[in-house]
Amino acid sequence: MAKEPAKREIKQERAARTRVEILEAAITLFARRGFLATTMAELAKAIRMTPGALYWHFPTKEDLLLAAIDELHERYLKEFVDLLSEQRKLPAHEQLVRFMNRTAQFLRYHREYGIFFGMVAAESADSNERVAEALREKLNLYVHVLAGIIRYGQKKQEFRADLDPVQTAHGMMGSYIGLLTYQNLFRATVTYDPVLAALDKLLVTGFNPPKE
């Protein structure tokens, strides 16, 4: 009788690994070609799977895309666990710099993740409200964290008071996603790190209170 639970556990582990492989391939293809231009047949081919097997895991391309959004969100949150806990006690300026550095590092090694969000956001804004809402829900969480840091900095008079925390946070998130997409277009002549360093410098200095 003990063999049946063991077999079931092995099957579950194999299904979980397959699901991750599917999501990884989907993220890469959606980042390169966009959601609308990528077919389930192409996704199945990329992971050496029959279309029927792929549809067993994800009944529709939209289901697959939503699962990919959730997966990336979870991976991103894992990178920020410490920043969202004990480091919240640091001065606002240091919290902001650490948030920016962690974001830059994460996107440096996972460029396709940022491009994925940019591509899917551009396509879904006017064509798929369900996907657009899923993206807004996830991105608003990061905006909430950034806005909280900005408010804290304003309260402590570390940051200028004439900035709207929420709008500023939206601008920062949009800058990171847009920068990756833009740099990818100019990748033959423009490299990621110098451009990002310039953006970060502008963002950080822009928070400084005006000199009297």
Secondary structure in CASP SS format (residue, H / E / C, confidence):
PFRMAT SS
TARGET T0000
AUTHOR 0000-0000-0000
METHOD secondary structure of the structure
MODEL  1
M C 1.00
A C 1.00
K H 1.00
E H 1.00
P H 1.00
A H 1.00
K H 1.00
R H 1.00
E H 1.00
I H 1.00
K H 1.00
Q H 1.00
E H 1.00
R H 1.00
A H 1.00
A H 1.00
R H 1.00
T H 1.00
R H 1.00
V H 1.00
E H 1.00
I H 1.00
L H 1.00
E H 1.00
A H 1.00
A H 1.00
I H 1.00
T H 1.00
L H 1.00
F H 1.00
A H 1.00
R H 1.00
R H 1.00
G C 1.00
F C 1.00
L C 1.00
A C 1.00
T C 1.00
T C 1.00
M H 1.00
A H 1.00
E H 1.00
L H 1.00
A H 1.00
K H 1.00
A H 1.00
I C 1.00
R C 1.00
M C 1.00
T C 1.00
P H 1.00
G H 1.00
A H 1.00
L H 1.00
Y H 1.00
W H 1.00
H H 1.00
F C 1.00
P C 1.00
T C 1.00
K H 1.00
E H 1.00
D H 1.00
L H 1.00
L H 1.00
L H 1.00
A H 1.00
A H 1.00
I H 1.00
D H 1.00
E H 1.00
L H 1.00
H H 1.00
E H 1.00
R H 1.00
Y H 1.00
L H 1.00
K H 1.00
E H 1.00
F C 1.00
V C 1.00
D C 1.00
L C 1.00
L C 1.00
S C 1.00
E H 1.00
Q H 1.00
R H 1.00
K H 1.00
L C 1.00
P C 1.00
A H 1.00
H H 1.00
E H 1.00
Q H 1.00
L H 1.00
V H 1.00
R H 1.00
F H 1.00
M H 1.00
N H 1.00
R H 1.00
T H 1.00
A H 1.00
Q H 1.00
F H 1.00
L H 1.00
R H 1.00
Y H 1.00
H C 1.00
R H 1.00
E H 1.00
Y H 1.00
G H 1.00
I H 1.00
F H 1.00
F H 1.00
G H 1.00
M H 1.00
V H 1.00
A H 1.00
A H 1.00
E H 1.00
S H 1.00
A C 1.00
D C 1.00
S C 1.00
N C 1.00
E H 1.00
R H 1.00
V H 1.00
A H 1.00
E H 1.00
A H 1.00
L H 1.00
R H 1.00
E H 1.00
K H 1.00
L H 1.00
N H 1.00
L H 1.00
Y H 1.00
V H 1.00
H H 1.00
V H 1.00
L H 1.00
A H 1.00
G H 1.00
I H 1.00
I H 1.00
R H 1.00
Y H 1.00
G H 1.00
Q H 1.00
K H 1.00
K C 1.00
Q C 1.00
E C 1.00
F C 1.00
R C 1.00
A C 1.00
D C 1.00
L C 1.00
D C 1.00
P H 1.00
V H 1.00
Q H 1.00
T H 1.00
A H 1.00
H H 1.00
G H 1.00
M H 1.00
M H 1.00
G H 1.00
S H 1.00
Y H 1.00
I H 1.00
G H 1.00
L H 1.00
L H 1.00
T H 1.00
Y H 1.00
Q H 1.00
N H 1.00
L H 1.00
F C 1.00
R C 1.00
A C 1.00
T C 1.00
V C 1.00
T C 1.00
Y H 1.00
D H 1.00
P H 1.00
V H 1.00
L H 1.00
A H 1.00
A H 1.00
L H 1.00
D H 1.00
K H 1.00
L H 1.00
L H 1.00
V H 1.00
T H 1.00
G H 1.00
F C 1.00
N C 1.00
P C 1.00
P C 1.00
K C 1.00
E C 1.00
END
